[in-house]
Amino acid sequence: MEVDGTIEKFKARLVIQGFRQKSWIYYFDTYAPVARISTIRLLIAMASIHNLIIHQMDVKTAFLNGELDEEVYMNQPRGFIMPSNEKKLCKLIKSLYGLKQAPKQWHQKIDEVDLTKEFLSSKFSIKDMGEADVILGIRIKHESNGITISQSHYIDKASKKQTCITSSTIKSEFVALPAAGKEVEWLRNLILEILLWSKPIAPILIRCDSAAT
């Protein structure tokens, strides 16, 4: 859909039933299908600190570029069943959306090439989106003294159902603080791998607005 509600284009995608895959039989390691928003925010913040220019690229049907290491079969899709061969299966050569290992295979494909526009374009069908002004709701402005980013005050936020029952607000805060600590630890390990970030890393503060907690 366009912004005004009109239809831009019709799109259909064959999605495999990955929920039926059994681990250590049909797949092994798995990757997240998308980057964490906290990772995106961190990288954009670093670009702002070092006055770098951010470009966006969109790889069309990205997961379909990953070759499979395992043997995976699927039923013939509805509407495309071969007459007199209804009981035959399709052997997958490349990943499909919905496969547990699809994100991993795509990341491995990325690691095989130099991350430059020219080389990526020779490998995949890519839409070059040029200099970025908005990335996942984060606004980026290019000014004379560098770039500025406009985002929520807080580096990450989450809202989800707790796995345990708490009888007070104080206990809820106690449950939330360790989760925040895990996120901080993950971000710190990510920063350690980024060469541009000065070392040693300064302590990361976690603030809580509950005096009782």
Backbone hydrogen bonds, N-H to C=O, Kabsch-Sander energy under -0.5 kcal/mol:
donor,donor_aa,acceptor,acceptor_aa,energy
2,E,6,T,-3.7
5,G,2,E,-1.5
15,V,13,R,-0.7
16,I,97,Y,-2.4
18,G,16,I,-1.9
20,R,17,Q,-1.7
21,Q,18,G,-1.7
24,W,27,Y,-2.9
25,I,22,K,-1.5
26,Y,22,K,-2.6
27,Y,22,K,-0.7
39,T,36,R,-0.6
40,I,36,R,-1.8
41,R,37,I,-2.6
42,L,38,S,-2.1
43,L,39,T,-2.4
44,I,40,I,-2.3
45,A,41,R,-2.5
46,M,42,L,-2.1
47,A,43,L,-2.0
48,S,44,I,-1.9
49,I,45,A,-2.3
50,H,46,M,-2.3
51,N,48,S,-0.7
52,L,47,A,-2.9
56,Q,130,G,-2.3
58,D,127,K,-2.1
59,V,57,M,-0.5
60,K,58,D,-0.6
60,K,125,S,-2.5
62,A,59,V,-0.9
64,L,61,T,-1.1
65,N,62,A,-2.0
66,G,63,F,-1.4
68,L,93,I,-1.5
72,V,70,E,-0.7
74,M,90,C,-2.4
76,Q,88,K,-0.5
80,F,77,P,-2.1
85,N,82,M,-2.0
88,K,85,N,-1.5
90,C,74,M,-3.2
92,L,72,V,-2.8
92,L,90,C,-0.6
95,S,66,G,-2.8
97,Y,14,L,-0.6
99,L,96,L,-1.9
102,A,99,L,-1.0
105,Q,101,Q,-2.5
106,W,102,A,-2.0
107,H,103,P,-2.3
108,Q,104,K,-2.4
109,K,105,Q,-1.7
110,I,106,W,-2.1
111,D,107,H,-2.2
112,E,108,Q,-0.8
112,E,109,K,-0.6
113,V,110,I,-1.5
116,T,114,D,-2.7
120,L,116,T,-2.5
121,S,117,K,-2.3
122,S,118,E,-1.1
123,K,119,F,-0.7
123,K,120,L,-1.0
124,F,120,L,-2.9
126,I,124,F,-0.8
127,K,58,D,-2.7
128,D,126,I,-0.7
129,M,56,Q,-1.8
129,M,127,K,-0.7
132,A,54,I,-2.7
135,I,138,I,-2.3
138,I,135,I,-2.1
139,R,137,G,-0.6
139,R,150,S,-1.7
140,I,133,D,-3.2
141,K,148,T,-2.8
143,E,141,K,-0.7
143,E,146,G,-3.4
146,G,143,E,-1.6
148,T,141,K,-2.4
150,S,139,R,-2.5
151,Q,149,I,-0.6
172,S,168,S,-1.7
173,E,169,T,-2.3
174,F,170,I,-2.0
175,V,171,K,-2.0
176,A,172,S,-2.1
177,L,173,E,-2.3
179,A,175,V,-0.9
180,A,176,A,-2.2
181,G,177,L,-2.4
182,K,178,P,-2.2
183,E,179,A,-1.8
184,V,180,A,-2.3
185,E,181,G,-2.3
186,W,182,K,-2.2
187,L,183,E,-2.4
188,R,184,V,-2.6
189,N,185,E,-2.1
190,L,186,W,-1.8
191,I,187,L,-2.5
192,L,188,R,-1.9
193,E,189,N,-0.8
193,E,190,L,-0.9
194,I,191,I,-1.5
195,L,193,E,-0.7
197,W,194,I,-1.0
205,L,203,P,-0.6
207,R,205,L,-0.5
211,A,209,D,-0.7
